[in-house]
Amino acid sequence: MSRESITKAEKSNETWEPGIGDVLYGKLLSITKVRFSDRESKLATIDDEELGPTSLWLKAVVDSEFARLGVMEGDIVGIKYLGQAPGKKYFDYIVEKENERVPFIDDLDEAQ
């Protein structure tokens, strides 16, 4: 994936730019790794119940919470933006997962 293709992808979805207390909630459609010349970032797309498909760059806090919770494509996730952590340089979020994926059935469908 290139910078040009990711720029086009961003244009097809809204990119989440939250204010303090804003929530993104819906089905995780995809997580895409994007390589830049100096780093690699992840872009998630969530089908938010109100906003529709919405993209967000996975900041370290959200990415680590996704890993801790075992978030996978197809999971229902909620992300609440808390703002900059007091006395810190990073931004804080609350991340929750509600799993509606049925692994056995989904895996059978993918195998066919």
Secondary structure, DSSP 8 states (H G I E B T S, - for coil): --HHHHHHHHHHSEE----TT-EEEEEEEEEEEEE-SS-EEEEEEEEETTTEEEEEE--HHHHHHHHHHT--TT-EEEEEEEEE-TTSSSEEEEEEEE----HHHHHHHHH-
